[in-house]
Amino acid sequence: MKYTVTITIRLKEGMLNPEARAIQHALKNLGFQTEDLTTARLFRIRLDAPDAAAARETARQMCDRLLANPVIHDYAIEVE
Amino acid sequence: MKYTVTITIRLKEGMLNPEARAIQHALKNLGFQTEDLTTARLFRIRLDAPDAAAARETARQMCDRLLANPVIHDYAIEVE
């Protein structure tokens, strides 16, 4: 069956995110006050799997082996 | 009131996404067959606004003025 998995990868809590700080600063210069800003990457992958649990497991392996760096990233997987 | 807006920015339908193709190729080399893969950027911004509609409008302006390139990007805004 075909599944769409959505993988969200973000920096672990407490990791410095200089990109987010730079964006917050640029927004401030444009007059936008923000209290907090975090960034994340989103991958939407369409794949073939026998069931939803297998699709999730495949996505987990993709994260561990390529998409995420387990030292600095947390990831979340949704299967549709 | 404090709101959290989640902004998802992706390339418009039909735009070439060489990064996604490279990731798909790398996944294939690791033995993962994928049918389609798209990437997006996600910003979660905490801000002060009089109501949810105002928070959404502020997020829209942030996209138009800094975060997204209207020529190549679509964006979606969720307010919590």
Backbone of each chain as nested JSON, in Angstrom:
{
  "chains": [
    {"id": "A", "residues": [
      {"number": 1, "name": "MET", "atoms": {"N": [0.827, -1.206, 0.0], "CA": [0.0, 0.0, 0.0], "C": [0.863, 1.258, 0.0]}},
      {"number": 2, "name": "LYS", "atoms": {"N": [0.31, 2.335, -0.511], "CA": [1.062, 3.6, -0.55], "C": [0.793, 4.399, 0.733]}},
      {"number": 3, "name": "TYR", "atoms": {"N": [1.838, 4.905, 1.32], "CA": [1.696, 5.769, 2.497], "C": [2.454, 7.067, 2.268]}},
      {"number": 4, "name": "THR", "atoms": {"N": [1.97, 8.116, 2.9], "CA": [2.717, 9.371, 2.912], "C": [3.207, 9.597, 4.33]}},
      {"number": 5, "name": "VAL", "atoms": {"N": [4.53, 9.648, 4.493], "CA": [5.058, 9.935, 5.826], "C": [5.58, 11.373, 5.849]}},
      {"number": 6, "name": "THR", "atoms": {"N": [5.247, 12.054, 6.925], "CA": [5.721, 13.425, 7.105], "C": [6.716, 13.416, 8.259]}},
      {"number": 7, "name": "ILE", "atoms": {"N": [7.93, 13.824, 7.962], "CA": [9.004, 13.812, 8.96], "C": [9.379, 15.253, 9.296]}},
      {"number": 8, "name": "THR", "atoms": {"N": [9.312, 15.583, 10.554], "CA": [9.712, 16.924, 11.005], "C": [10.991, 16.788, 11.81]}},
      {"number": 9, "name": "ILE", "atoms": {"N": [12.016, 17.5, 11.387], "CA": [13.312, 17.421, 12.061], "C": [13.66, 18.79, 12.625]}},
      {"number": 10, "name": "ARG", "atoms": {"N": [13.907, 18.807, 13.922], "CA": [14.27, 20.094, 14.54], "C": [15.456, 19.902, 15.472]}},
      {"number": 11, "name": "LEU", "atoms": {"N": [16.097, 20.992, 15.792], "CA": [17.203, 20.925, 16.744], "C": [16.673, 20.547, 18.121]}},
      {"number": 12, "name": "LYS", "atoms": {"N": [17.443, 19.773, 18.856], "CA": [17.049, 19.423, 20.217], "C": [16.913, 20.678, 21.063]}},
      {"number": 13, "name": "GLU", "atoms": {"N": [16.016, 20.568, 22.015], "CA": [15.807, 21.631, 23.002], "C": [17.158, 22.057, 23.59]}},
      {"number": 14, "name": "GLY", "atoms": {"N": [17.4, 23.356, 23.6], "CA": [18.623, 23.853, 24.227], "C": [19.792, 24.021, 23.269]}},
      {"number": 15, "name": "MET", "atoms": {"N": [19.679, 23.445, 22.051], "CA": [20.747, 23.64, 21.066], "C": [20.688, 25.074, 20.553]}},
      {"number": 16, "name": "LEU", "atoms": {"N": [21.85, 25.671, 20.351], "CA": [21.908, 26.999, 19.75], "C": [21.412, 26.926, 18.316]}},
      {"number": 17, "name": "ASN", "atoms": {"N": [20.569, 27.886, 17.921], "CA": [20.086, 27.925, 16.546], "C": [20.354, 29.323, 15.98]}},
      {"number": 18, "name": "PRO", "atoms": {"N": [21.572, 29.541, 15.472], "CA": [21.942, 30.883, 15.011], "C": [21.066, 31.364, 13.853]}},
      {"number": 19, "name": "GLU", "atoms": {"N": [20.595, 30.421, 13.031], "CA": [19.722, 30.81, 11.916], "C": [18.425, 31.433, 12.457]}},
      {"number": 20, "name": "ALA", "atoms": {"N": [17.849, 30.774, 13.454], "CA": [16.6, 31.284, 14.037], "C": [16.825, 32.665, 14.655]}},
      {"number": 21, "name": "ARG", "atoms": {"N": [17.968, 32.837, 15.319], "CA": [18.255, 34.145, 15.941], "C": [18.417, 35.22, 14.857]}},
      {"number": 22, "name": "ALA", "atoms": {"N": [19.061, 34.853, 13.737], "CA": [19.261, 35.816, 12.649], "C": [17.914, 36.222, 12.049]}},
      {"number": 23, "name": "ILE", "atoms": {"N": [17.016, 35.248, 11.881], "CA": [15.692, 35.548, 11.316], "C": [14.912, 36.44, 12.272]}},
      {"number": 24, "name": "GLN", "atoms": {"N": [14.989, 36.101, 13.571], "CA": [14.291, 36.909, 14.573], "C": [14.792, 38.355, 14.548]}},
      {"number": 25, "name": "HIS", "atoms": {"N": [16.097, 38.492, 14.375], "CA": [16.711, 39.807, 14.316], "C": [16.251, 40.568, 13.074]}},
      {"number": 26, "name": "ALA", "atoms": {"N": [16.226, 39.869, 11.936], "CA": [15.784, 40.507, 10.689], "C": [14.319, 40.914, 10.794]}},
      {"number": 27, "name": "LEU", "atoms": {"N": [13.494, 40.054, 11.417], "CA": [12.078, 40.407, 11.604], "C": [11.952, 41.649, 12.479]}},
      {"number": 28, "name": "LYS", "atoms": {"N": [12.777, 41.72, 13.507], "CA": [12.752, 42.878, 14.409], "C": [13.077, 44.158, 13.639]}},
      {"number": 29, "name": "ASN", "atoms": {"N": [14.068, 44.062, 12.751], "CA": [14.448, 45.226, 11.944], "C": [13.311, 45.669, 11.017]}},
      {"number": 30, "name": "LEU", "atoms": {"N": [12.41, 44.738, 10.689], "CA": [11.255, 45.088, 9.858], "C": [10.062, 45.517, 10.719]}},
      {"number": 31, "name": "GLY", "atoms": {"N": [10.253, 45.531, 12.031], "CA": [9.19, 46.0, 12.911], "C": [8.337, 44.896, 13.517]}},
      {"number": 32, "name": "PHE", "atoms": {"N": [8.748, 43.636, 13.349], "CA": [7.981, 42.521, 13.909], "C": [8.632, 42.045, 15.208]}},
      {"number": 33, "name": "GLN", "atoms": {"N": [7.92, 42.211, 16.316], "CA": [8.424, 41.709, 17.592], "C": [8.007, 40.257, 17.751]}},
      {"number": 34, "name": "THR", "atoms": {"N": [8.964, 39.39, 18.037], "CA": [8.64, 37.987, 18.273], "C": [9.225, 37.569, 19.61]}},
      {"number": 35, "name": "GLU", "atoms": {"N": [8.521, 36.678, 20.278], "CA": [8.968, 36.258, 21.601], "C": [9.899, 35.052, 21.478]}},
      {"number": 36, "name": "ASP", "atoms": {"N": [9.585, 34.2, 20.515], "CA": [10.43, 33.036, 20.279], "C": [10.251, 32.617, 18.83]}},
      {"number": 37, "name": "LEU", "atoms": {"N": [11.302, 32.044, 18.267], "CA": [11.216, 31.564, 16.881], "C": [12.064, 30.309, 16.762]}},
      {"number": 38, "name": "THR", "atoms": {"N": [11.457, 29.234, 16.303], "CA": [12.216, 28.013, 16.063], "C": [12.032, 27.596, 14.604]}},
      {"number": 39, "name": "THR", "atoms": {"N": [13.024, 26.891, 14.084], "CA": [12.951, 26.435, 12.698], "C": [12.96, 24.909, 12.681]}},
      {"number": 40, "name": "ALA", "atoms": {"N": [12.438, 24.35, 11.62], "CA": [12.482, 22.901, 11.444], "C": [12.467, 22.583, 9.961]}},
      {"number": 41, "name": "ARG", "atoms": {"N": [12.882, 21.368, 9.629], "CA": [12.805, 20.903, 8.25], "C": [11.712, 19.866, 8.178]}},
      {"number": 42, "name": "LEU", "atoms": {"N": [11.02, 19.884, 7.059], "CA": [9.902, 18.969, 6.886], "C": [10.122, 18.173, 5.606]}},
      {"number": 43, "name": "PHE", "atoms": {"N": [10.015, 16.865, 5.708], "CA": [10.099, 16.004, 4.53], "C": [8.782, 15.262, 4.395]}},
      {"number": 44, "name": "ARG", "atoms": {"N": [8.216, 15.285, 3.205], "CA": [7.008, 14.49, 2.958], "C": [7.388, 13.44, 1.929]}},
      {"number": 45, "name": "ILE", "atoms": {"N": [7.297, 12.188, 2.334], "CA": [7.798, 11.093, 1.501], "C": [6.679, 10.117, 1.2]}},
      {"number": 46, "name": "ARG", "atoms": {"N": [6.509, 9.819, -0.061], "CA": [5.517, 8.84, -0.476], "C": [6.244, 7.524, -0.732]}},
      {"number": 47, "name": "LEU", "atoms": {"N": [5.772, 6.479, -0.07], "CA": [6.47, 5.196, -0.197], "C": [5.489, 4.037, -0.102]}},
      {"number": 48, "name": "ASP", "atoms": {"N": [5.982, 2.906, -0.493], "CA": [5.214, 1.674, -0.504], "C": [5.577, 0.87, 0.738]}},
      {"number": 49, "name": "ALA", "atoms": {"N": [4.568, 0.409, 1.473], "CA": [4.852, -0.406, 2.66], "C": [3.667, -1.324, 2.909]}},
      {"number": 50, "name": "PRO", "atoms": {"N": [3.913, -2.472, 3.564], "CA": [2.8, -3.397, 3.798], "C": [1.735, -2.82, 4.722]}},
      {"number": 51, "name": "ASP", "atoms": {"N": [2.131, -2.033, 5.711], "CA": [1.14, -1.399, 6.592], "C": [1.738, -0.121, 7.192]}},
      {"number": 52, "name": "ALA", "atoms": {"N": [0.898, 0.605, 7.928], "CA": [1.319, 1.907, 8.45], "C": [2.507, 1.77, 9.404]}},
      {"number": 53, "name": "ALA", "atoms": {"N": [2.525, 0.686, 10.199], "CA": [3.624, 0.502, 11.154], "C": [4.946, 0.313, 10.412]}},
      {"number": 54, "name": "ALA", "atoms": {"N": [4.895, -0.415, 9.284], "CA": [6.106, -0.628, 8.493], "C": [6.564, 0.683, 7.848]}},
      {"number": 55, "name": "ALA", "atoms": {"N": [5.612, 1.483, 7.399], "CA": [5.955, 2.782, 6.804], "C": [6.65, 3.664, 7.836]}},
      {"number": 56, "name": "ARG", "atoms": {"N": [6.12, 3.643, 9.068], "CA": [6.728, 4.438, 10.151], "C": [8.141, 3.943, 10.454]}},
      {"number": 57, "name": "GLU", "atoms": {"N": [8.319, 2.641, 10.48], "CA": [9.63, 2.065, 10.779], "C": [10.634, 2.434, 9.68]}},
      {"number": 58, "name": "THR", "atoms": {"N": [10.18, 2.391, 8.421], "CA": [11.063, 2.79, 7.317], "C": [11.474, 4.253, 7.474]}},
      {"number": 59, "name": "ALA", "atoms": {"N": [10.51, 5.103, 7.811], "CA": [10.805, 6.532, 7.989], "C": [11.808, 6.73, 9.124]}},
      {"number": 60, "name": "ARG", "atoms": {"N": [11.638, 5.938, 10.188], "CA": [12.542, 6.048, 11.331], "C": [13.978, 5.707, 10.896]}},
      {"number": 61, "name": "GLN", "atoms": {"N": [14.098, 4.645, 10.09], "CA": [15.418, 4.255, 9.592], "C": [16.016, 5.33, 8.676]}},
      {"number": 62, "name": "MET", "atoms": {"N": [15.156, 5.936, 7.836], "CA": [15.634, 7.025, 6.964], "C": [16.205, 8.164, 7.8]}},
      {"number": 63, "name": "CYS", "atoms": {"N": [15.509, 8.484, 8.904], "CA": [15.988, 9.552, 9.79], "C": [17.33, 9.173, 10.401]}},
      {"number": 64, "name": "ASP", "atoms": {"N": [17.394, 7.957, 10.94], "CA": [18.604, 7.54, 11.649], "C": [19.801, 7.431, 10.716]}},
      {"number": 65, "name": "ARG", "atoms": {"N": [19.537, 7.045, 9.463], "CA": [20.662, 6.772, 8.573], "C": [21.024, 7.938, 7.669]}},
      {"number": 66, "name": "LEU", "atoms": {"N": [20.093, 8.877, 7.457], "CA": [20.428, 9.963, 6.527], "C": [19.894, 11.338, 6.936]}},
      {"number": 67, "name": "LEU", "atoms": {"N": [18.597, 11.4, 7.261], "CA": [17.961, 12.719, 7.327], "C": [18.315, 13.509, 8.586]}},
      {"number": 68, "name": "ALA", "atoms": {"N": [18.412, 12.818, 9.708], "CA": [18.645, 13.529, 10.971], "C": [20.022, 13.189, 11.531]}},
      {"number": 69, "name": "ASN", "atoms": {"N": [20.542, 14.084, 12.314], "CA": [21.764, 13.836, 13.071], "C": [21.331, 13.602, 14.524]}},
      {"number": 70, "name": "PRO", "atoms": {"N": [21.408, 12.347, 14.989], "CA": [20.842, 12.029, 16.307], "C": [21.505, 12.784, 17.455]}},
      {"number": 71, "name": "VAL", "atoms": {"N": [22.689, 13.31, 17.224], "CA": [23.374, 14.05, 18.284], "C": [22.674, 15.392, 18.537]}},
      {"number": 72, "name": "ILE", "atoms": {"N": [22.189, 16.014, 17.46], "CA": [21.645, 17.372, 17.624], "C": [20.159, 17.483, 17.278]}},
      {"number": 73, "name": "HIS", "atoms": {"N": [19.59, 16.47, 16.64], "CA": [18.206, 16.595, 16.163], "C": [17.217, 15.686, 16.896]}},
      {"number": 74, "name": "ASP", "atoms": {"N": [16.009, 16.173, 17.039], "CA": [14.847, 15.356, 17.363], "C": [14.023, 15.243, 16.096]}},
      {"number": 75, "name": "TYR", "atoms": {"N": [13.324, 14.134, 15.932], "CA": [12.429, 14.061, 14.784], "C": [11.082, 13.467, 15.175]}},
      {"number": 76, "name": "ALA", "atoms": {"N": [10.075, 13.839, 14.397], "CA": [8.723, 13.31, 14.609], "C": [8.235, 12.768, 13.274]}},
      {"number": 77, "name": "ILE", "atoms": {"N": [7.502, 11.668, 13.324], "CA": [7.014, 11.016, 12.109], "C": [5.502, 10.887, 12.179]}},
      {"number": 78, "name": "GLU", "atoms": {"N": [4.842, 11.316, 11.112], "CA": [3.392, 11.088, 10.991], "C": [3.157, 10.252, 9.745]}},
      {"number": 79, "name": "VAL", "atoms": {"N": [2.268, 9.284, 9.852], "CA": [1.958, 8.431, 8.702], "C": [0.497, 8.643, 8.301]}},
      {"number": 80, "name": "GLU", "atoms": {"N": [0.279, 8.863, 7.011], "CA": [-1.097, 8.988, 6.489], "C": [-1.321, 7.898, 5.458]}}
    ]},
    {"id": "B", "residues": [
      {"number": 1, "name": "MET", "atoms": {"N": [-2.609, 39.077, 23.684], "CA": [-2.523, 37.635, 23.967], "C": [-1.374, 36.992, 23.203]}},
      {"number": 2, "name": "LYS", "atoms": {"N": [-0.87, 35.908, 23.755], "CA": [0.242, 35.209, 23.104], "C": [-0.306, 34.161, 22.135]}},
      {"number": 3, "name": "TYR", "atoms": {"N": [0.232, 34.143, 20.948], "CA": [-0.141, 33.118, 19.975], "C": [1.123, 32.44, 19.452]}},
      {"number": 4, "name": "THR", "atoms": {"N": [0.956, 31.194, 19.045], "CA": [2.035, 30.501, 18.344], "C": [1.582, 30.287, 16.912]}},
      {"number": 5, "name": "VAL", "atoms": {"N": [2.315, 30.867, 15.969], "CA": [1.982, 30.65, 14.56], "C": [3.004, 29.686, 13.969]}},
      {"number": 6, "name": "THR", "atoms": {"N": [2.487, 28.737, 13.212], "CA": [3.351, 27.776, 12.525], "C": [3.255, 28.058, 11.034]}},
      {"number": 7, "name": "ILE", "atoms": {"N": [4.383, 28.379, 10.443], "CA": [4.438, 28.738, 9.026], "C": [5.178, 27.638, 8.28]}},
      {"number": 8, "name": "THR", "atoms": {"N": [4.526, 27.085, 7.273], "CA": [5.163, 26.065, 6.438], "C": [5.397, 26.658, 5.057]}},
      {"number": 9, "name": "ILE", "atoms": {"N": [6.641, 26.647, 4.611], "CA": [6.998, 27.234, 3.326], "C": [7.541, 26.151, 2.423]}},
      {"number": 10, "name": "ARG", "atoms": {"N": [6.911, 26.0, 1.26], "CA": [7.396, 24.968, 0.33], "C": [7.471, 25.554, -1.074]}},
      {"number": 11, "name": "LEU", "atoms": {"N": [8.22, 24.904, -1.931], "CA": [8.278, 25.329, -3.328], "C": [6.921, 25.124, -3.985]}},
      {"number": 12, "name": "LYS", "atoms": {"N": [6.562, 26.029, -4.873], "CA": [5.309, 25.875, -5.608], "C": [5.323, 24.585, -6.418]}},
      {"number": 13, "name": "GLU", "atoms": {"N": [4.139, 24.042, -6.588], "CA": [3.944, 22.852, -7.417], "C": [4.633, 23.063, -8.765]}},
      {"number": 14, "name": "GLY", "atoms": {"N": [5.412, 22.074, -9.168], "CA": [6.04, 22.151, -10.489], "C": [7.427, 22.77, -10.486]}},
      {"number": 15, "name": "MET", "atoms": {"N": [7.817, 23.423, -9.364], "CA": [9.172, 23.976, -9.293], "C": [10.17, 22.823, -9.128]}},
      {"number": 16, "name": "LEU", "atoms": {"N": [11.298, 22.938, -9.79], "CA": [12.36, 21.951, -9.612], "C": [12.902, 22.034, -8.189]}},
      {"number": 17, "name": "ASN", "atoms": {"N": [13.096, 20.881, -7.563], "CA": [13.658, 20.843, -6.214], "C": [14.862, 19.899, -6.207]}},
      {"number": 18, "name": "PRO", "atoms": {"N": [16.026, 20.425, -6.606], "CA": [17.212, 19.564, -6.726], "C": [17.612, 18.929, -5.396]}},
      {"number": 19, "name": "GLU", "atoms": {"N": [17.354, 19.648, -4.294], "CA": [17.693, 19.095, -2.979], "C": [16.879, 17.822, -2.718]}},
      {"number": 20, "name": "ALA", "atoms": {"N": [15.579, 17.903, -3.018], "CA": [14.717, 16.732, -2.8], "C": [15.169, 15.561, -3.671]}},
      {"number": 21, "name": "ARG", "atoms": {"N": [15.559, 15.861, -4.907], "CA": [16.007, 14.789, -5.801], "C": [17.3, 14.167, -5.269]}},
      {"number": 22, "name": "ALA", "atoms": {"N": [18.195, 15.013, -4.737], "CA": [19.455, 14.496, -4.194], "C": [19.2, 13.607, -2.983]}},
      {"number": 23, "name": "ILE", "atoms": {"N": [18.254, 14.013, -2.139], "CA": [17.938, 13.207, -0.953], "C": [17.313, 11.876, -1.376]}},
      {"number": 24, "name": "GLN", "atoms": {"N": [16.414, 11.957, -2.355], "CA": [15.772, 10.739, -2.856], "C": [16.83, 9.764, -3.394]}},
      {"number": 25, "name": "HIS", "atoms": {"N": [17.801, 10.335, -4.097], "CA": [18.872, 9.535, -4.673], "C": [19.73, 8.906, -3.578]}},
      {"number": 26, "name": "ALA", "atoms": {"N": [20.037, 9.69, -2.562], "CA": [20.846, 9.171, -1.447], "C": [20.089, 8.072, -0.706]}},
      {"number": 27, "name": "LEU", "atoms": {"N": [18.775, 8.263, -0.533], "CA": [17.962, 7.228, 0.133], "C": [17.974, 5.944, -0.694]}},
      {"number": 28, "name": "LYS", "atoms": {"N": [17.883, 6.118, -2.015], "CA": [17.894, 4.945, -2.892], "C": [19.209, 4.176, -2.737]}},
      {"number": 29, "name": "ASN", "atoms": {"N": [20.301, 4.912, -2.65], "CA": [21.612, 4.278, -2.472], "C": [21.71, 3.513, -1.153]}},
      {"number": 30, "name": "LEU", "atoms": {"N": [20.877, 3.91, -0.19], "CA": [20.846, 3.197, 1.096], "C": [19.809, 2.073, 1.079]}},
      {"number": 31, "name": "GLY", "atoms": {"N": [19.12, 1.912, -0.053], "CA": [18.159, 0.819, -0.169], "C": [16.709, 1.212, 0.081]}},
      {"number": 32, "name": "PHE", "atoms": {"N": [16.439, 2.51, 0.204], "CA": [15.072, 2.975, 0.45], "C": [14.443, 3.463, -0.847]}},
      {"number": 33, "name": "GLN", "atoms": {"N": [13.414, 2.758, -1.3], "CA": [12.702, 3.192, -2.498], "C": [11.619, 4.193, -2.088]}},
      {"number": 34, "name": "THR", "atoms": {"N": [11.62, 5.348, -2.74], "CA": [10.56, 6.326, -2.462], "C": [9.907, 6.718, -3.782]}},
      {"number": 35, "name": "GLU", "atoms": {"N": [8.625, 7.005, -3.687], "CA": [7.895, 7.334, -4.907], "C": [7.933, 8.84, -5.151]}},
      {"number": 36, "name": "ASP", "atoms": {"N": [7.903, 9.577, -4.057], "CA": [7.984, 11.032, -4.174], "C": [8.549, 11.57, -2.869]}},
      {"number": 37, "name": "LEU", "atoms": {"N": [9.25, 12.693, -2.966], "CA": [9.798, 13.302, -1.762], "C": [9.77, 14.809, -1.956]}},
      {"number": 38, "name": "THR", "atoms": {"N": [9.15, 15.505, -1.02], "CA": [9.155, 16.972, -1.071], "C": [9.719, 17.496, 0.246]}},
      {"number": 39, "name": "THR", "atoms": {"N": [10.291, 18.682, 0.176], "CA": [10.866, 19.293, 1.368], "C": [10.128, 20.6, 1.659]}},
      {"number": 40, "name": "ALA", "atoms": {"N": [10.166, 21.008, 2.904], "CA": [9.576, 22.293, 3.275], "C": [10.32, 22.823, 4.488]}},
      {"number": 41, "name": "ARG", "atoms": {"N": [10.155, 24.123, 4.719], "CA": [10.729, 24.724, 5.916], "C": [9.594, 25.088, 6.84]}},
      {"number": 42, "name": "LEU", "atoms": {"N": [9.854, 24.952, 8.111], "CA": [8.828, 25.203, 9.099], "C": [9.351, 26.222, 10.11]}},
      {"number": 43, "name": "PHE", "atoms": {"N": [8.558, 27.25, 10.342], "CA": [8.906, 28.246, 11.359], "C": [7.807, 28.247, 12.404]}},
      {"number": 44, "name": "ARG", "atoms": {"N": [8.188, 28.168, 13.65], "CA": [7.21, 28.287, 14.736], "C": [7.551, 29.562, 15.495]}},
      {"number": 45, "name": "ILE", "atoms": {"N": [6.617, 30.495, 15.471], "CA": [6.893, 31.825, 16.016], "C": [5.895, 32.161, 17.11]}},
      {"number": 46, "name": "ARG", "atoms": {"N": [6.406, 32.574, 18.249], "CA": [5.562, 32.991, 19.36], "C": [5.517, 34.507, 19.351]}},
      {"number": 47, "name": "LEU", "atoms": {"N": [4.292, 35.035, 19.317], "CA": [4.165, 36.488, 19.247], "C": [2.926, 36.96, 19.98]}},
      {"number": 48, "name": "ASP", "atoms": {"N": [2.913, 38.267, 20.193], "CA": [1.836, 38.928, 20.908], "C": [0.902, 39.546, 19.877]}},
      {"number": 49, "name": "ALA", "atoms": {"N": [-0.407, 39.303, 19.999], "CA": [-1.359, 39.907, 19.062], "C": [-2.699, 40.049, 19.768]}},
      {"number": 50, "name": "PRO", "atoms": {"N": [-3.509, 41.021, 19.343], "CA": [-4.805, 41.226, 20.008], "C": [-5.745, 40.03, 19.839]}},
      {"number": 51, "name": "ASP", "atoms": {"N": [-5.705, 39.36, 18.687], "CA": [-6.532, 38.166, 18.504], "C": [-5.893, 37.26, 17.446]}},
      {"number": 52, "name": "ALA", "atoms": {"N": [-6.507, 36.097, 17.224], "CA": [-5.918, 35.104, 16.326], "C": [-5.831, 35.63, 14.891]}},
      {"number": 53, "name": "ALA", "atoms": {"N": [-6.838, 36.389, 14.47], "CA": [-6.828, 36.927, 13.1], "C": [-5.648, 37.88, 12.91]}},
      {"number": 54, "name": "ALA", "atoms": {"N": [-5.38, 38.687, 13.928], "CA": [-4.244, 39.617, 13.846], "C": [-2.919, 38.856, 13.823]}},
      {"number": 55, "name": "ALA", "atoms": {"N": [-2.839, 37.774, 14.605], "CA": [-1.617, 36.966, 14.613], "C": [-1.383, 36.379, 13.227]}},
      {"number": 56, "name": "ARG", "atoms": {"N": [-2.461, 35.9, 12.608], "CA": [-2.348, 35.322, 11.262], "C": [-1.905, 36.379, 10.249]}},
      {"number": 57, "name": "GLU", "atoms": {"N": [-2.462, 37.574, 10.371], "CA": [-2.114, 38.653, 9.448], "C": [-0.639, 39.053, 9.62]}},
      {"number": 58, "name": "THR", "atoms": {"N": [-0.172, 39.097, 10.863], "CA": [1.242, 39.394, 11.104], "C": [2.124, 38.329, 10.467]}},
      {"number": 59, "name": "ALA", "atoms": {"N": [1.747, 37.07, 10.628], "CA": [2.531, 35.979, 10.048], "C": [2.553, 36.1, 8.521]}},
      {"number": 60, "name": "ARG", "atoms": {"N": [1.41, 36.479, 7.946], "CA": [1.332, 36.633, 6.495], "C": [2.31, 37.722, 6.03]}},
      {"number": 61, "name": "GLN", "atoms": {"N": [2.336, 38.814, 6.768], "CA": [3.26, 39.901, 6.413], "C": [4.722, 39.461, 6.553]}},
      {"number": 62, "name": "MET", "atoms": {"N": [4.999, 38.675, 7.607], "CA": [6.377, 38.155, 7.784], "C": [6.786, 37.311, 6.579]}},
      {"number": 63, "name": "CYS", "atoms": {"N": [5.847, 36.495, 6.093], "CA": [6.131, 35.661, 4.919], "C": [6.396, 36.536, 3.709]}},
      {"number": 64, "name": "ASP", "atoms": {"N": [5.495, 37.494, 3.478], "CA": [5.606, 38.318, 2.274], "C": [6.862, 39.184, 2.288]}},
      {"number": 65, "name": "ARG", "atoms": {"N": [7.268, 39.622, 3.478], "CA": [8.37, 40.57, 3.542], "C": [9.726, 39.931, 3.806]}},
      {"number": 66, "name": "LEU", "atoms": {"N": [9.736, 38.72, 4.345], "CA": [11.044, 38.133, 4.655], "C": [11.155, 36.636, 4.41]}},
      {"number": 67, "name": "LEU", "atoms": {"N": [10.199, 35.872, 4.935], "CA": [10.434, 34.424, 5.023], "C": [10.278, 33.692, 3.699]}},
      {"number": 68, "name": "ALA", "atoms": {"N": [9.296, 34.117, 2.893], "CA": [9.02, 33.398, 1.648], "C": [9.363, 34.265, 0.447]}},
      {"number": 69, "name": "ASN", "atoms": {"N": [9.648, 33.602, -0.655], "CA": [9.804, 34.293, -1.925], "C": [8.54, 34.007, -2.733]}},
      {"number": 70, "name": "PRO", "atoms": {"N": [7.676, 35.02, -2.888], "CA": [6.36, 34.764, -3.496], "C": [6.437, 34.232, -4.929]}},
      {"number": 71, "name": "VAL", "atoms": {"N": [7.577, 34.426, -5.566], "CA": [7.712, 33.931, -6.942], "C": [7.794, 32.397, -6.964]}},
      {"number": 72, "name": "ILE", "atoms": {"N": [8.471, 31.844, -5.98], "CA": [8.703, 30.397, -6.02], "C": [8.052, 29.62, -4.877]}},
      {"number": 73, "name": "HIS", "atoms": {"N": [7.591, 30.321, -3.838], "CA": [7.083, 29.608, -2.657], "C": [5.585, 29.75, -2.454]}},
      {"number": 74, "name": "ASP", "atoms": {"N": [4.992, 28.691, -1.923], "CA": [3.669, 28.754, -1.307], "C": [3.871, 28.682, 0.201]}},
      {"number": 75, "name": "TYR", "atoms": {"N": [2.981, 29.301, 0.951], "CA": [3.091, 29.137, 2.402], "C": [1.731, 28.904, 3.037]}},
      {"number": 76, "name": "ALA", "atoms": {"N": [1.778, 28.228, 4.171], "CA": [0.562, 27.966, 4.935], "C": [0.801, 28.431, 6.362]}},
      {"number": 77, "name": "ILE", "atoms": {"N": [-0.229, 28.996, 6.968], "CA": [-0.111, 29.531, 8.327], "C": [-1.15, 28.872, 9.226]}},
      {"number": 78, "name": "GLU", "atoms": {"N": [-0.693, 28.389, 10.368], "CA": [-1.619, 27.882, 11.392], "C": [-1.42, 28.701, 12.653]}},
      {"number": 79, "name": "VAL", "atoms": {"N": [-2.519, 29.06, 13.291], "CA": [-2.432, 29.848, 14.525], "C": [-2.985, 29.025, 15.688]}},
      {"number": 80, "name": "GLU", "atoms": {"N": [-2.214, 28.959, 16.765], "CA": [-2.697, 28.261, 17.976], "C": [-2.758, 29.26, 19.123]}}
    ]}
  ]
}
